[in-house]
C-alpha cells in the first residue's frame, strides 16, 4: 500500500480560480438566516399609511403540531390592479398601484410561529388559455432542516366565484383547496401553514414545484 493516501475528494489540476463548476448542492436552511437576510422594512410590501394596506399573518406549524419560531416567509404578488412593475409582465411593466407598492416582502416568525406581512390585496391575473387567476399571494417558506424552500399560495375568502375558475386551485382536489384560503381578520387575513403531516388526508398544506 502506498504511504500517500488518495485524496478524499477529486482534485482539479491547474488554477482552481478559472475552473468551471456547477451549482452547489442545497443546504439546510437556518437558523442562520437571522444573520443577514432580514432588513428594517422587509415585512412592508407597502409603507405604513398607504390606503388599502392590510396585514397578512402567516403561522407556521411543524409535523409535531408545534409552532416554528425561527422560520422565514417571503411573499411576492401582483399589485392592487393585478399588474407587475416588471418587463416580464406580458402586458408590459406598469406603475405600481398603489404608489409605493413593491410586491415583495420578507419576515421572520415569532414565538407563536407567526410572520406578519404588510401589503395590499392583489388583483386578478390573466393566465393561460384565457383563464383568470383569482387574487392570491405567493409564499416562499424557509425553516431549519429544509433542504429547499417550500412554495404555496394564500387566497382570499371573499373571492369564491374566482376560486371556482382559478387554474391552480382547479389542479387540486376539493379537500385541498380550502387549505389555501385565508381567514379574514380585523385588519387583514391569516393563514396557517402546516409544513408536514404523515396522514395523507391530514392538515398538511399543499405545496407546489416551481
N, C-alpha and C positions, 0 to 999 in steps of 0.2 A: 504494500500500500504506500502511496506517495505521502511524504511528510507534509506536502502542501495540500490543504483541504480545498475541495472545489467550492466556488462561490455559492452562497445560498440562493442568490438571485442572478438571472442572466446579466452579463456585463456588456454594455455597448462600447466597443472600442472607439477611440478618437475623441473629438471635442464634444462633450455632452451638451454644451450650450447651444449647439446647432443641430442636435439630433431631433428628429420628429417623433413625437409621442402622441398617443391617442388620448381620449377622455379618461380622466382618472376615475376609479370606482366610487360609487356612492358611499358616504359615511353616515354614521348615526348622527341625528340632529339633536344638539343641545345636551345639557342646558346652557352651553356656552354662547348661544345666540345673544344672550343678555349683554355680552361684552361690547359688541359693535353694531348690531343691527337696529336697535331702536333709535329714534330721534324725537325731538321735542314735540312736533306736531304730527308725528307718524299716524296717530289714530284719526286725524282730521282730514277726510277727503274734501270737506268744505270747512272754511273758517267759522268760528263762532259768530253768531249774529246773522248768518246768511238765511234769507227766507226759505222755508221748506226744509231746513236742516232737521234730521232725525238721528236717533241713536239706535244702533244695532247692537244687541247683546248676544254674543255667541259663546255658549257654555260647552266646554269640552269634558267628556266623561270617558274613562278608560274601560277596559274589559272587565274590571272588577267593580264597575259602577261607582268609581271614585273620581272626583273632580281632578283634572290635570292642571296643577297650579303653576306650571312653568312652560306652557305651550306658547306658540306664536301663531296668530291668524293674520293672513293678508287678504284683502278684498280688492277686486277690480270690477268695474261695471261701466255701463253707459251713463250718460248724464240724464237729466230730467226729461229731455226731449228724445231720448233713445239714440243719441249720437256720440261719436268719439272725436276728440280733438287730435286725430292721428291720420296720416296719409293712407294707412292700411284700411281705413273705413271705406268700403266700396262706394259709398255715396260721396266721398270726399271728406277731408278734415273740416270740422265745424267748431266755431267758437263755443266754449262750454256754456251750458245752461244749468244752473245759474252761474254768473261770473264768480271766479274763484274756485270752482269745482275742478279737481284734478283726477278723479277717477280711481285712485289707488290709495290704500291705507294699510297700516301695519300696527298691530297692538299685541301685547302680551296678556296672558290670562292672570287673574289674581288668585287668592286663596280658594275662591269658590269655583275656579276653573273658567271664569268668565272674562272675555275680552270685550271692550266697548269701542265701537267704531262710529264716528260721526260723519254722516253723509246725507245725500238726498235720495229719494226714491227714484230709480231709473225708469225710463220709458220703455215701450215695447221695441223689439228689434226685428228687422226683416231677416228671414232665414232662407234656406234653400227651398226650391220647388214652390215658391210663392207662399210659403208658410210664414208665420209670425211667432217669435219667441215672446212669451209672457215676461213682464218686468221681473228681473232677478238680479242677484248679486253673486258673483263667483267667489268662492272661498278656497284659499290655499292654506293648509294646516301643517305646521311643523311641531314635532314633540320628540322628547328623548326616546331613544330606542327605535325610531323610524329611519329606515334607510332612504326613503323617498317621501316627499311631502304628499299629502292627500288632497284631492280636489273634489269639491262638491258645490252645491248651489243653495241659495236661500231665495224662496219665492214668497209672495205676499198674500195673505189670506183673503183679501177682498177681490182678488183677480181670478175668481173661479171660472168665469167664461173663457178667459185667455188660457188658463191651465188646460182646458179640455183640448186645445189645438196646439199646445206647445210641443214641438217635436222631441225635445229632450225628455220631458215628463211622459210623453207618449211611449217612449222606449222602455219605461219601467212598468212593472206590474202595479195594479191598483194599490196593493198593500204597501208599496214602497214610496209612492208619490207623496203621500201625506207627511212623510218624514222630512221632506224638503220645504214644507210650508211653515213659515214663521207664525208666531203668536203676536197679536197686537198688544202693545204696552202703552203707558200714558204718554211717552214721548218718542215712540218708535216701535221696534219689533224685537222679539227674542227668538232664538233657535238653539236647541240643544243638539249637539253633535256627538253621537256615540261612535267612538273610533273602532270598537270591536265588540262582537258578541258571538260566542261559539254556537248559539242557537241560530240556524239559518232563517228561522221565522221570528227572530228576536228583534231587538231595537236598533241594531247597527245601522248607521246612516249609509245610504247609497253613495258610493264614490265613483269617480269617472277616470278613465285613462285618456290622457291628452297626448 
